[in-house]
């Protein structure tokens, strides 16, 4: 992988958000959940579609803190417009485990 500069890193806007609503997305090609995430007063609520059904249910996600890239352009995922990329890492089976702060922080806080 090639190196990037610190300025390149700063261009990626990664923020903490709180899931306010989640629902199954049965129309997706692969099992997915639709998320509505509050990124605080400056950014507001953004939607996302995430293939996270192995470890999460819609009910288990509401109220949870997540990390997301908020400055990617929106992307059409089937009939749903995804406005933010929710971040995760693969477990040993390649299934997504969400990234989140391990302490209470306010929605909208920027990662540095």
Secondary structure, DSSP 4 states (H G I P E B T S, - for coil): -----HHHHHHS-EEEEEEEEEEE-TTSSS--EEEEEE--TTT-EEEEEE--TTT--HHHHTT-EEEEE-SSPPEEETTEEE-SEE-EEE-TTS-EEE---SS---TTPBP-
